[in-house]
Amino acid sequence: MNYLDNILAMRAELLVVAQIIFLIIYDLFAPKTAGKTIDFVSCALFLVITAVGFIPQADVEAFGGMYLSSPITEIMKSALNIGVILMFLQSKMWLNSEQIAHKRAEVYILVLSTLLGMYLMISSGHFLIFYIGLEMASLPLAALIAYNKYSYNSVEAGVKYILMAAFSSGLLLFGISLLYGSSGGAGLYFESVRALAIPSSLTLLGLVFFLAGMAFKISLVPFHLWTADVYQGAPTNITAFLSVVSKSAAAFALMLVLFKVFPALFDYWEYVVYALIVASITIGNLFAMRQKNMKRFLAYSSISQAGYLLLGMLAGTAFGMTSAVYYVLVYTVANLGIFAIVSEIENRTGKTEISDYNGLYKTNPYLSVGMMLFLFSLAGIPPFAGFFSKFFVFAAAVEKEYYGLVFIALINTVLSLYYYLLVVKAMFIGNDKITAIARLKTNGYTKTALFIALAGTLLLGLLSCIFAYIEDFSFGLM
């Protein structure tokens, strides 16, 4: 393949770059009166990109193996795209605010830039590309988190995130340098490191630093302490992006690297990932029970959900990876549905405490019912999609005889019912003495996002053909 063919092989990345360039030009030359049309243009163009992503593509190897793409990685990118389109739709009201309206195009450009980094991370076949993708995904996020520059909480969250990102990137890069040294300078291609990866002290130390750096990105326990503060301070729509898209991409990329590069060290890193899963699920649940702020509540919920996601991936089988990708789809629609409602309430009333949701059903019955269904899905209550996603994840783990891990996860699933139902209780049987939030009139974009999320929550569990479609492209990946 010549240089041009290598570039053209990167279908998903090229489409996103094309939209970024188009939005930059549009923002520069479009008349000021057409500024608000950029919302529709951005959503429409990205919807086309999302649809193209579901068209099957053969395995691709470009730039000598530095870039690798397969049908399952393309499906994962499409799952991330669904999260981005839902985030775009629910951001309309925030973008209309006085402080943001004049720079709304930059939000779309920064989100697409960080998505481009996630694409490269998922499709990397070389540690340099992996690291570049990771940094491309992290730096624009810091700007988005601090985007409300007149808000102390937003700026503080941005500073905390950039410091955390710098520290975790340092750990990751140090781990990669140790792996390079342990390979005798043979290169940073995944295949090169895999061929020379033996359980030596240098290799294992490099693997530990690599795992620690990635655990920070995914906010796994005990590397999670930044999560609640950043989620609470960031704009709610950006918090939604962090909670779903960023976390899912990093988790998927981590497991691909572990199974592609370090299968010979499986007996060593298996127990580390096992411990991370148990700690994340358990501590995430326990701390979620104590939260009074809705965004901090969802932050600890997302930590727990990351543990469930890794549970499916740890199986290391085609069925396990299929269950993980399916879990991402289900988690995306349910969690972003919740964030759409939380964002709508916060932007219109400024209220973010769980107690503020007391009596919400009396004034906003549709939002309350939608929130309840999304929470039931996250909790894994049948017949919602979350039940089936957890079932497949548990089945993949049982297939590899992780009985103890599944038992712990099942106990935590029961515990999670308690704190999810606390929100439902507040909405439907909250204290009558507290004045309920006034009736809210949502805009068309938010209604569309809620409809898509609700349809996904109700239908993904019933349409088994979706799981079968993903599984068809998972064989041969691991």
TIVOVEX-243653 format. One line per 2 residues: number of its first residue (from 1); their letters; for each residue x, y, z of N, C-alpha, C. Coordinates in steps of 0.02 Angstrom, whole numbers. Each point is the difference from the previous one (the first is absolute). Example, Ala and Ser with C-alpha at 12.3 -4.5 7.8 and 13.67 -1.06 7.14 Angstrom:
2
1) AS) 660,-284,390,-45,59,0,45,60,0 | -18,53,-36,42,59,3,-39,55,37
END
This chain:
478
1) MN) 42,-60,0,-42,60,0,44,62,0 | -17,49,-44,36,63,2,-28,45,55
3) YL) 30,59,7,-19,44,55,-73,20,-3 | -25,16,-60,-69,21,-8,-48,-57,18
5) DN) 17,-59,-23,-43,-58,16,-3,-13,75 | 56,10,34,1,-8,73,-49,48,34
7) IL) 1,62,-24,-44,51,30,-73,-16,-15 | -14,-18,-62,-69,-14,-20,-28,-62,36
9) AM) 44,-44,24,-23,-59,36,-30,18,68 | 15,59,25,-24,21,65,-68,34,-8
11) RA) -51,-39,-15,-65,27,-19,-32,43,55 | -5,-28,59,-34,35,55,37,64,18
13) EL) 66,-4,4,40,58,18,-6,55,-52 | 1,-18,-64,-5,50,-53,-67,36,2
15) LV) -53,-36,13,-66,31,3,-4,51,57 | 28,-17,57,-1,47,57,43,61,-15
17) VA) 59,-11,-29,44,56,-18,-35,46,-50 | -35,-30,-48,-37,40,-50,-52,43,34
19) QI) -36,-27,49,-51,41,35,33,54,41 | 56,-14,32,35,51,39,20,59,-45
21) IF) 30,-16,-57,21,52,-47,-60,40,-25 | -55,-35,-16,-60,34,-24,-27,47,53
23) LI) -2,-21,63,-27,42,53,44,61,12 | 65,-9,-5,45,58,7,-13,51,-54
25) IY) -5,-23,-62,-14,46,-56,-69,32,7 | -49,-40,18,-69,24,8,-3,54,54
27) DL) 35,-12,55,-1,49,55,35,65,-20 | 50,-5,-42,37,60,-20,-38,43,-49
29) FA) -35,-32,-47,-28,37,-56,-76,5,0 | -34,-39,41,-73,5,2,-20,66,31
31) PK) -54,32,-23,-23,62,31,-21,-11,72 | 5,52,40,-17,-6,71,-72,-23,11
33) TA) -44,20,-46,-70,-20,7,-10,-75,-9 | 49,-32,-31,-6,-72,-12,37,-41,53
35) GK) 21,34,54,40,-34,50,-34,-59,32 | -65,7,15,-35,-54,34,-13,-60,-44
37) TI) 5,9,-66,-11,-57,-45,56,-51,5 | 55,19,33,56,-47,6,-20,-60,42
39) DF) -49,8,45,-24,-57,39,-30,-53,-46 | -44,23,-45,-31,-48,-46,51,-29,-48
41) VS) 44,42,-26,51,-23,-48,46,-52,33 | 22,14,61,45,-47,35,-33,-67,12
43) CA) -62,3,25,-36,-62,15,-15,-40,-63 | -21,35,-53,-17,-34,-63,61,-34,-31
45) LF) 56,36,-2,61,-28,-30,25,-59,41 | -2,6,66,25,-55,41,-47,-59,-2
47) LV) -63,11,-10,-47,-55,-8,17,-41,-62 | 21,34,-53,22,-34,-61,63,-42,14
49) IT) 47,30,36,62,-36,18,-17,-62,41 | -46,6,46,-21,-57,42,-30,-55,-42
51) AV) -43,19,-49,-31,-50,-43,51,-35,-43 | 50,37,-26,52,-30,-41,41,-50,41
53) GF) 9,15,63,40,-43,43,-28,-70,8 | -65,-8,-9,-31,-66,7,5,-41,-64
55) IP) 26,29,-53,12,-39,-62,61,-43,10 | -6,-66,-5,58,-44,13,60,17,-43
57) QA) 59,-6,31,63,14,-34,48,-57,14 | 38,-20,-51,48,-54,8,58,23,45
59) DV) 39,-48,23,58,17,41,47,46,-38 | 26,50,36,43,50,-31,65,4,39
61) EA) 56,0,-35,66,11,30,34,55,-39 | 17,55,33,30,57,-34,63,22,36
63) FG) 43,35,-37,62,26,27,42,-54,33 | 6,-56,-35,43,-54,23,-23,-35,63
65) GM) -65,5,14,-26,-32,60,-9,46,59 | 15,65,-9,-10,48,55,-75,13,10
67) YL) -38,-6,-52,-73,9,3,-34,-65,-20 | -43,-25,43,-35,-63,-13,-75,11,12
69) SS) -39,-25,-45,-73,6,7,-33,-65,-20 | -51,-19,36,-38,-60,-14,-74,16,9
71) PI) -44,-44,-22,-72,15,8,-21,14,71 | 29,-36,49,-21,11,69,23,68,26
73) TE) 59,23,-22,22,67,22,-43,54,-33 | -23,-12,-62,-45,47,-33,-67,3,36
75) IM) -24,-58,23,-63,-1,37,8,39,66 | 57,-9,33,13,37,62,1,75,-14
77) KS) 30,20,-54,1,71,-18,-71,25,-12 | -41,-41,-31,-70,19,-12,-38,7,66
79) AL) 15,-44,48,-31,6,66,19,66,33 | 64,19,-7,21,65,26,-35,57,-37
81) NI) -10,-8,-65,-35,51,-39,-71,11,24 | -34,-54,20,-68,6,25,1,43,63
83) GV) 50,-11,43,6,41,60,11,73,-16 | 41,14,-51,15,69,-19,-62,34,-29
85) IL) -37,-35,-42,-59,32,-30,-53,15,53 | -7,-44,49,-46,13,56,24,59,41
87) MF) 65,5,10,28,56,38,-11,65,-38 | 9,0,-66,-12,60,-41,-73,23,7
89) LQ) -46,-48,-5,-71,17,2,-20,31,67 | 25,-27,54,-21,24,66,37,63,22
91) SK) 48,23,-41,40,59,18,-29,65,-27 | -56,-4,-36,-29,59,-32,-11,57,49
93) MW) -32,-13,57,-16,53,47,62,30,31 | 48,-43,18,63,26,28,36,45,-50
95) LN) 0,-20,-63,33,40,-52,-37,65,-13 | -63,4,17,-38,62,-9,11,50,57
97) SE) 34,-21,53,11,45,57,44,58,-22 | -7,55,35,33,63,-20,76,-6,-2
99) QI) 29,-38,47,73,-6,3,29,-45,-54 | -41,-44,-28,25,-51,-46,-20,13,-72
101) AH) -55,34,-11,-31,5,-66,48,25,-54 | 44,47,17,45,30,-50,58,-46,-18
103) KR) 9,-53,37,56,-46,-14,-24,-73,-2 | -62,-9,-24,-30,-67,-1,36,-46,-49
105) AE) 25,27,-56,34,-42,-49,61,-34,29 | 33,34,46,61,-28,30,-16,-63,40
107) VY) -60,-3,30,-19,-60,38,-1,-60,-47 | -33,7,-56,-4,-56,-48,70,-19,-25
109) IL) 41,49,-13,68,-13,-26,42,-37,52 | -5,22,63,39,-32,53,-25,-71,13
111) VL) -65,-11,0,-27,-67,11,22,-47,-56 | -3,23,-62,21,-42,-56,75,-12,1
113) ST) 38,48,24,73,-9,5,17,-54,51 | -34,1,57,14,-52,50,-26,-68,-24
115) LL) -54,-1,-39,-24,-62,-29,50,-29,-49 | 32,44,-38,51,-22,-48,58,-34,37
117) GM) 19,27,57,52,-32,41,-21,-69,24 | -63,-7,18,-26,-66,22,1,-50,-57
119) YL) -17,23,-59,4,-44,-59,70,-28,-9 | 50,45,3,70,-21,-10,21,-49,55
121) MI) -22,13,61,17,-43,56,-27,-71,-11 | -62,-4,-24,-32,-64,-11,32,-38,-58
123) SS) 22,36,-51,27,-32,-60,76,-2,-2 | 32,14,55,73,2,-1,30,-70,-2
125) GH) 56,-5,-35,39,-61,-1,71,14,22 | 10,59,29,66,24,19,-9,44,62
127) FL) 43,-7,49,-8,38,62,5,75,-10 | 37,23,-50,4,72,-14,-67,26,-23
129) IF) -33,-36,-45,-67,21,-23,-49,-4,58 | 6,-51,41,-44,-7,58,8,61,46
131) YI) 61,20,13,12,57,45,-24,65,-31 | 13,9,-64,-24,61,-34,-76,4,2
133) GL) -32,-57,-13,-73,-1,4,-26,16,69 | 34,-26,51,-20,13,69,6,74,17
135) EM) 54,32,-21,8,71,14,-49,42,-41 | -13,-20,-61,-50,36,-40,-69,-5,31
137) AS) -13,-55,34,-64,-8,33,-4,38,66 | 57,12,32,1,30,67,2,76,-1
139) LP) 43,30,-43,10,72,3,-62,40,-18 | -37,-17,-54,-61,38,-14,-52,-7,56
141) LA) 1,-58,35,-47,-10,55,13,50,56 | 63,15,13,16,49,53,-31,68,-17
143) AL) 4,20,-63,-30,63,-22,-76,-2,7 | -30,-57,-16,-73,-6,5,-23,2,73
145) IA) 37,-32,44,-19,-2,71,2,71,29 | 49,39,-20,6,69,25,-34,50,-46
147) YN) -47,-21,-40,-28,44,-52,-41,57,30 | -33,-11,56,-35,55,34,52,40,40
149) KY) 37,42,-35,58,31,31,-18,49,56 | -62,22,3,-21,45,54,-27,-39,60
151) SY) 1,-67,-5,-22,-42,55,61,-27,37 | 5,15,65,58,-23,39,4,-77,-1
153) NS) -57,-33,8,-1,-73,2,24,-31,-65 | -19,31,-56,20,-27,-65,75,8,-11
155) VE) 26,58,18,73,12,-8,39,-46,46 | -24,-7,62,34,-45,48,0,-71,-26
157) AG) -57,-23,-28,-4,-67,-28,49,-8,-58 | 6,52,-42,47,-3,-56,72,-7,22
159) VK) 18,37,53,68,-3,27,13,-69,29 | -48,-26,38,9,-67,30,8,-53,-55
161) YI) -40,7,-53,4,-50,-53,66,3,-37 | 24,60,-15,62,5,-38,59,-25,41
163) LM) -1,13,67,53,-25,43,-2,-77,4 | -61,-27,6,-8,-73,1,22,-30,-66
165) AA) -19,32,-55,18,-26,-66,75,1,-10 | 33,54,23,73,4,-7,35,-54,41
167) FS) -25,-10,61,31,-50,43,-10,-71,-28 | -61,-15,-20,-14,-67,-27,37,-12,-65
169) SG) 6,52,-42,37,-7,-63,74,-13,14 | 26,33,52,70,-13,19,10,-72,21
171) LL) -45,-27,40,4,-70,20,-3,-45,-61 | -47,14,-44,-9,-41,-60,62,2,-44
173) LF) 26,59,-11,59,7,-44,61,-33,31 | 6,5,65,56,-34,33,-6,-75,-7
175) GI) -62,-26,7,-11,-71,-10,17,-23,-71 | -18,41,-49,15,-17,-70,76,1,-11
177) SL) 34,48,31,74,2,-9,33,-61,31 | -27,-25,56,27,-61,29,-13,-60,-45
179) LY) -58,-2,-30,-16,-55,-47,46,3,-61 | 15,60,-22,47,8,-56,69,-27,20
181) GS) 21,17,61,64,-25,23,1,-75,8 | -55,-28,24,-2,-72,11,0,-39,-65
183) SG) -21,33,-54,0,-33,-65,68,6,-35 | 48,30,34,66,8,-30,2,51,-55
185) GA) -45,48,2,-3,51,-52,-25,-26,-66 | -39,-54,1,-25,-30,-62,-55,41,-32
187) GL) -27,49,37,-52,42,-28,-61,1,45 | -48,42,-18,-60,8,40,-62,-27,-35
189) YF) 9,-36,-55,-56,-34,-31,-28,-52,48 | -65,-6,1,-31,-49,45,28,-70,-12
191) ES) 8,-17,-63,24,-67,-17,72,-10,25 | 41,52,-6,70,-5,22,4,-10,76
193) VR) -39,40,37,1,-7,73,-30,-67,20 | -52,-21,-34,-31,-64,17,49,-58,-9
195) AL) 40,1,-53,46,-55,-13,54,-5,52 | 17,56,33,55,1,48,-24,10,71
197) AI) -66,0,10,-27,11,68,6,-63,41 | 49,0,45,9,-56,46,-6,26,71
199) PS) -17,-42,48,-10,24,69,64,19,36 | 35,50,-27,60,26,33,-20,58,46
201) SL) 44,20,44,-15,54,47,-15,65,-37 | 39,15,-52,-8,62,-37,-67,1,-37
203) TL) -17,-56,-31,-64,-4,-36,-59,7,47 | 2,-34,56,-55,3,48,-7,70,30
205) LG) 56,33,13,-3,68,26,-30,47,-51 | 20,-8,-63,-29,40,-53,-75,-11,-7
207) LV) -21,-63,6,-71,-16,-3,-39,31,57 | 30,1,61,-33,30,58,-11,75,-11
209) FF) 50,35,-25,-7,71,-13,-51,13,-55 | 1,-42,-51,-49,8,-55,-71,-9,27
211) LA) -11,-51,40,-66,-13,29,-21,58,46 | 46,26,39,-16,55,45,-21,62,-38
213) GM) 37,15,-54,-18,58,-41,-68,-6,-31 | -16,-59,-26,-65,-10,-30,-56,-2,52
215) AF) 15,-26,59,-51,-2,53,-21,71,21 | 47,47,-2,-17,70,13,-49,25,-53
217) KI) 12,-16,-63,-43,23,-54,-71,-28,7 | -4,-63,21,-66,-33,6,-32,15,67
219) SL) 38,30,46,-20,15,69,-20,-63,38 | 44,-51,-5,-10,-60,40,28,11,70
221) VP) -31,-31,49,24,3,69,66,-38,4 | 53,26,31,4,60,42,24,63,-36
223) FH) -9,3,-65,24,58,-39,-59,46,-18 | -51,2,42,-63,31,-17,-12,67,36
225) LW) 45,21,43,-16,54,47,-14,67,-35 | 22,8,-61,-13,62,-37,-70,2,-29
227) TA) -32,-57,-7,-60,-7,-42,-58,42,24 | -19,-7,64,-60,34,25,7,76,-4
229) DV) 59,27,18,10,72,-3,-3,27,-70 | 31,-35,-47,0,22,-69,-70,-5,-30
231) YQ) -35,-55,13,-68,-8,-26,-47,53,27 | 8,18,64,-44,50,30,14,70,-28
233) GA) 64,16,-10,17,67,-23,-9,12,-74 | 8,-51,-40,-5,8,-73,-72,15,-21
235) PT) -9,32,-59,-68,7,-26,-32,-69,-7 | -64,-5,16,-33,-65,5,6,-40,-65
237) NI) -5,34,-57,4,-36,-64,69,-28,-12 | 51,35,24,68,-26,-5,10,-57,49
239) TA) -30,5,59,2,-55,47,-29,-64,-31 | -55,8,-37,-30,-57,-35,49,-32,-49
241) FL) 35,42,-36,50,-24,-48,56,-37,36 | 24,28,56,53,-32,39,-24,-68,27
243) SV) -61,-1,24,-26,-59,34,-9,-59,-47 | -16,14,-63,-18,-53,-47,53,-11,-53
245) VS) 9,50,-42,42,-8,-61,73,-8,19 | 26,46,41,71,-2,17,18,-64,38
247) KS) -41,-18,49,13,-59,41,-3,-64,-41 | -50,-6,-44,-9,-60,-40,58,-10,-49
249) AA) 21,55,-32,56,-5,-47,64,-22,34 | 15,29,59,61,-18,35,-1,-73,24
251) AF) -58,-23,25,-6,-69,23,9,-49,-57 | -31,15,-56,5,-44,-59,72,-3,-24
253) AL) 33,58,-5,69,3,-22,47,-38,47 | -12,7,65,42,-35,49,-3,-76,-10
255) ML) -60,-26,-6,-6,-72,-5,27,-26,-67 | -7,39,-53,30,-20,-64,76,-6,7
257) VL) 31,49,32,73,-1,8,21,-59,44 | -36,-12,54,18,-55,44,-2,-68,-35
259) FK) -52,-10,-40,-6,-65,-33,41,-5,-64 | 14,56,-32,40,-1,-61,75,-3,15
261) VF) 20,35,53,71,10,12,26,-45,57 | -41,-13,49,24,-35,60,-36,-65,14
263) PA) -17,-40,-50,-32,-64,16,45,-47,40 | 66,6,-11,47,-43,35,4,18,75
265) LF) -22,60,17,2,22,70,-69,-1,32 | -46,-36,-31,-69,-2,24,-4,-20,73
267) DY) 39,-49,21,-3,-25,69,20,54,50 | 35,52,-23,21,53,45,-51,57,3
269) WE) -21,25,-60,-45,57,1,-73,-20,12 | -15,-65,-6,-69,-22,12,-22,18,72
271) YV) 44,-12,49,-18,13,69,-4,75,15 | 41,39,-35,-3,73,9,-67,27,-25
273) VY) -20,-21,-60,-64,22,-28,-58,-26,43 | 8,-61,23,-51,-30,45,-11,45,61
275) AL) 55,21,32,-4,42,59,-30,69,-17 | 19,27,-57,-27,65,-21,-76,-4,-11
277) IV) -23,-55,-29,-71,-9,-12,-38,-3,67 | 24,-42,46,-34,-8,64,-1,66,38
279) AS) 56,35,3,4,63,37,-45,53,-32 | 0,4,-67,-39,51,-34,-75,-10,9
281) IT) -22,-62,-9,-71,-15,7,-23,12,72 | 38,-23,48,-20,3,70,3,71,28
283) IG) 58,32,-8,9,67,28,-43,51,-37 | -6,-8,-66,-44,44,-38,-72,-3,26
285) NL) -24,-60,14,-68,-7,27,-6,29,70 | 48,-14,43,-4,23,69,1,76,5
287) FA) 42,31,-41,4,74,2,-59,32,-34 | -29,-33,-50,-60,27,-33,-58,6,49
289) MR) -4,-47,47,-54,2,49,2,62,43 | 59,29,9,8,57,47,-9,67,-34
291) QK) -7,2,-66,0,64,-35,-68,35,3 | 4,66,6,-60,42,-1,-6,40,-65
293) NM) 58,12,-32,1,36,-63,-9,-49,-58 | -42,17,-48,-17,-47,-54,61,-16,-43
295) KR) 43,49,-14,57,-13,-43,53,-41,35 | 10,11,65,46,-43,37,-28,-71,6
297) FL) -64,-5,8,-34,-64,2,13,-40,-65 | -7,34,-57,12,-32,-65,74,-14,-11
299) AY) 43,40,31,72,-12,-6,19,-67,31 | -24,-13,61,16,-64,33,-37,-58,-34
301) SS) -59,14,-26,-34,-52,-39,41,-20,-61 | 30,49,-33,40,-14,-60,63,-39,18
303) IS) 28,11,60,58,-39,22,-20,-73,6 | -57,-12,30,-25,-68,7,-14,-32,-68
305) QA) -30,39,-45,-16,-26,-67,63,-18,-39 | 54,37,11,64,-16,-33,25,-68,22
307) GY) -12,-17,63,19,-67,24,-38,-55,-36 | -65,10,-10,-40,-50,-36,24,-6,-72
309) LL) 18,56,-30,24,-1,-69,64,-42,-7 | 47,10,46,62,-39,-1,-12,-73,15
311) LG) -53,-15,37,-16,-69,16,-11,-41,-63 | -37,28,-48,-11,-35,-63,63,-7,-41
313) ML) 41,53,0,61,0,-39,52,-49,28 | 1,-9,66,49,-43,31,-4,-72,-25
315) AG) -59,-20,-22,-8,-69,-26,47,-13,-58 | 15,51,-39,48,-9,-54,-23,-43,-57
317) TA) -66,-7,-7,-29,-40,-54,-40,45,-47 | -19,-27,-57,-42,38,-46,-67,17,33
319) FG) -27,-48,37,-63,12,35,9,54,54 | 56,-1,34,13,51,51,6,69,-30
321) MT) 37,7,-55,7,65,-32,-67,24,-29 | -39,-47,-27,-67,18,-25,-43,26,56
323) SA) 1,-34,58,-40,23,57,23,68,24 | 65,14,-4,26,65,21,-23,55,-47
325) VY) 4,-11,-65,-23,51,-48,-75,11,7 | -37,-54,9,-72,5,10,-15,39,65
327) YV) 40,-12,51,-8,36,63,11,74,-10 | 49,18,-41,14,71,-14,-61,32,-34
329) LV) -31,-35,-48,-59,26,-34,-56,13,50 | -14,-49,42,-55,6,48,15,54,51
331) YT) 61,0,26,20,50,49,-3,71,-29 | 18,6,-63,-1,65,-33,-69,30,-2
333) VA) -49,-38,-24,-68,28,-7,-31,14,68 | 10,-45,49,-31,10,66,32,58,37
335) NL) 66,2,2,34,52,39,-9,68,-31 | 3,4,-67,-9,65,-32,-72,22,4
337) GI) -47,-47,4,-69,19,11,-8,33,68 | 32,-27,52,-2,31,66,32,69,-1
339) FA) 58,5,-32,35,64,-2,-40,52,-39 | -38,-21,-50,-42,48,-37,-51,32,47
341) IV) -30,-40,44,-49,25,48,34,43,53 | 56,-24,27,37,38,50,22,68,-28
343) SE) 25,0,-62,21,61,-32,-58,48,-10 | -56,-26,-21,-59,42,-12,-21,34,65
345) IE) -2,-38,54,-20,28,65,51,51,25 | 64,-16,-6,52,45,24,1,65,-39
347) NR) -4,-5,-67,4,60,-41,-60,47,10 | -57,-29,17,-60,42,8,-12,23,72
349) TG) 23,-39,48,-14,17,70,62,8,43 | 57,-26,-23,62,3,39,3,-51,55
351) KT) -48,-47,3,-4,-49,54,35,-64,-21 | 43,-26,46,38,-60,-15,-2,-52,56
353) EI) -33,16,56,-3,-46,56,-55,-52,-12 | 10,-61,26,-51,-52,-7,-64,22,35
355) SD) 6,35,55,-60,24,36,-41,49,-42 | 32,33,-48,-37,46,-44,-49,-37,-45
357) YN) 9,-66,-7,-44,-39,-43,-63,-23,36 | -8,19,63,-60,-19,38,-63,25,-35
359) GL) -46,-45,-12,-63,19,-31,4,16,-74 | 54,-18,-32,8,18,-71,-56,-30,-43
361) YK) -25,-58,20,-51,-33,-40,-64,42,-4 | -15,38,51,-62,40,0,2,56,-51
363) TN) 59,28,-11,5,57,-46,29,-21,-69 | 42,-52,-2,31,-22,-62,-4,-76,-5
365) PY) -60,-26,-12,-8,-73,0,40,-36,-54 | 6,30,-59,35,-33,-54,75,-6,15
367) LS) 29,54,26,71,-2,18,12,-50,57 | -47,-4,47,7,-45,57,-2,-73,-22
369) VG) -48,-16,-44,-6,-68,-24,62,-19,-41 | 23,46,-42,61,-13,-39,60,-12,44
371) MM) 9,43,52,55,-9,47,-5,-68,35 | -60,-19,20,-10,-64,33,21,-58,-44
373) LF) -20,2,-63,17,-55,-46,75,-4,-12 | 32,57,-6,73,1,-10,36,-28,62
375) LF) -23,19,58,30,-25,62,-11,-75,8 | -60,-24,-19,-13,-72,3,47,-38,-47
377) SL) 15,30,-57,45,-33,-48,70,-4,29 | 25,55,29,66,-1,31,4,-50,57
379) AG) -56,-8,36,-1,-47,56,-4,-72,-23 | -19,-11,-63,-4,-68,-26,-66,-34,14
381) IP) -54,39,2,-66,-28,13,-32,-22,-66 | -24,-62,-6,-34,-21,-61,-68,35,-6
383) PF) -24,11,-62,27,-24,-64,42,52,-37 | 28,48,36,37,54,-32,68,-25,-25
385) AG) 30,38,-45,61,-21,-33,57,-12,49 | 1,37,55,53,-8,49,2,-69,31
387) FF) -58,-32,6,-2,-69,26,37,-47,-47 | -13,6,-65,31,-45,-49,75,14,-6
389) SK) 20,64,4,72,16,-5,38,-30,59 | -28,5,60,33,-30,58,-1,-76,-5
391) FF) -55,-28,-25,-4,-73,-7,55,-26,-46 | 10,33,-57,51,-22,-47,70,8,29
393) VF) 12,55,36,65,10,32,14,-55,51 | -51,-15,41,8,-53,50,11,-68,-34
395) AA) -37,-12,-54,6,-64,-36,70,-9,-28 | 28,55,-27,68,-4,-27,51,-16,55
397) AV) -10,30,59,46,-14,56,-8,-71,27 | -62,-23,4,-13,-69,23,31,-50,-49
399) EK) -2,16,-64,29,-45,-51,74,-11,13 | 33,50,29,72,-6,16,11,-18,74
401) EY) -55,-20,33,2,-26,69,21,53,51 | -20,62,-10,11,52,50,-61,1,47
403) YG) -12,-54,34,-60,-6,40,0,49,59 | 56,7,33,4,45,57,-12,72,-21
405) LV) 29,20,-57,-8,68,-25,-73,14,-18 | -32,-48,-32,-70,8,-18,-44,5,62
407) FI) 15,-40,51,-39,2,62,5,69,33 | 61,28,2,9,67,28,-38,52,-41
409) AL) 3,-7,-66,-35,47,-44,-76,-5,10 | -25,-60,10,-73,-9,11,-21,33,65
411) IN) 39,-8,53,-16,32,64,-1,76,-8 | 48,26,-37,2,72,-11,-57,24,-44
413) TV) -23,-42,-45,-58,18,-40,-61,11,44 | -8,-43,50,-55,7,48,9,65,40
415) LS) 62,14,21,13,61,38,-16,62,-42 | 15,-3,-65,-12,58,-43,-74,17,-6
417) LY) -43,-51,9,-72,13,-3,-19,51,53 | 32,-3,58,-17,45,55,9,73,-19
419) YY) 61,17,-25,11,71,-12,-34,25,-64 | -11,-44,-49,-38,22,-59,-73,13,20
421) LL) -26,-41,45,-69,8,21,-9,61,46 | 54,25,29,-5,61,39,-23,59,-43
423) VV) 26,3,-62,-21,53,-46,-73,-10,-21 | -18,-62,-13,-69,-15,-19,-47,18,57
425) KA) 20,-17,61,-41,17,59,-10,75,5 | 54,38,-10,-6,73,5,-49,27,-52
427) MF) 2,-26,-60,-43,26,-53,-74,-17,11 | -13,-60,24,-70,-24,1,-32,5,69
429) IG) 39,-8,54,-30,4,67,42,44,45 | 26,54,-29,41,47,38,-40,39,50
431) ND) 35,38,41,-31,40,53,-48,52,-29 | -63,-3,19,-50,47,-26,12,71,23
433) KI) 38,9,55,11,67,27,51,39,-41 | 37,-36,-43,51,33,-41,-31,19,-67
435) TA) 10,61,-21,-28,24,-63,33,-36,-58 | -40,-30,-42,27,-37,-57,24,47,-55
437) IA) 44,-25,-42,24,38,-57,-59,16,-46 | -4,62,-23,-55,21,-43,2,-40,-65
439) RL) -56,0,-35,-6,-36,-63,50,28,-50 | 38,-45,-32,51,21,-48,-22,-16,-71
441) KT) 14,46,-45,-15,-11,-71,65,-12,-37 | 13,-62,-18,62,-18,-33,-1,18,-74
443) NG) 59,15,-27,4,17,-72,1,-63,-42 | -6,9,-65,-4,-56,-47,62,-44,0
445) YT) 58,31,7,63,-39,0,2,-48,60 | -17,27,59,1,-42,60,-52,-55,-5
447) KT) -59,16,-26,-52,-51,-9,24,-56,-46 | 35,19,-53,27,-50,-47,50,-45,35
449) AL) 45,31,40,50,-39,37,-33,-48,49 | -52,24,35,-35,-43,47,-37,-56,-35
451) FI) -29,15,-57,-36,-52,-38,48,-55,-23 | 58,20,-27,50,-49,-23,24,-42,59
453) AL) 16,33,56,25,-35,59,-53,-48,27 | -62,22,3,-53,-42,26,-14,-59,-46
455) AG) 1,12,-66,-10,-55,-48,56,-51,7 | 61,24,8,56,-46,9,-6,-40,63
457) TL) -20,33,55,-7,-34,64,-53,-55,-2 | -54,12,-38,-54,-48,-3,11,-55,-52
459) LL) 35,18,-55,4,-47,-56,65,-40,-3 | 55,28,25,64,-35,-7,-1,-69,33
461) GL) -37,-5,55,-4,-65,33,-44,-50,-35 | -48,25,-40,-47,-44,-33,23,-20,-70
463) LS) 41,41,-31,24,-15,-68,66,-38,5 | -5,-65,8,60,-41,8,43,0,-63
465) CI) -29,20,-56,39,2,-62,59,50,4 | -8,51,44,54,49,8,61,-34,32
467) FA) -12,-39,52,55,-37,32,32,-49,-49 | -43,-35,-38,26,-48,-49,41,35,-54
469) YI) -22,61,-20,37,38,-51,70,17,25 | 5,22,62,65,17,28,43,-63,6
471) ED) -30,-54,22,37,-62,11,30,-27,-65 | -35,10,-55,25,-24,-65,69,28,-16
473) FS) 14,61,25,64,32,-16,50,-5,56 | -18,-34,54,45,-6,57,46,-60,-5
475) FG) -21,-51,-37,41,-60,-4,65,15,-35 | 53,-25,28,66,11,-29,33,63,25
477) LM) -37,41,40,30,61,25,49,-15,56 | -22,-42,47,40,-13,60,49,-57,-13
END
